[in-house]
């Protein structure tokens, strides 16, 4: 799937799923209009999540969805059973990868769910 209606529908479903998972925890989340394709508010991202409250700035989130998981295989292998994966390039700040279970646990503590 390289583009077109089917790709837009798939991304829309994936974005709605992320929004709904957060809403199920009582946390405001919303899709960015047109999945960021228009550069809404100067950003080209997919979902805004408000873990610090609806009146605070959101975490601006990007979403990648792959049916076959290609591109995720190495990340998943590195993550294994860990709660967090740090990726660090020389002389750069690390990138943090969290599985949903860790993200959910952090949000529940933050929101005291």
Secondary structure, DSSP 8 states (H G I E B T S, - for coil): --SHHHHHHHHHHHHHHHHHHHHHTT--EEE-GGGGTT-GGG---SEEE-TT-TTS--EEE-----SS-TTTHHHHHHHTT-SEEEE--TTS--EEEE-HHHHHHHHHHHHT-
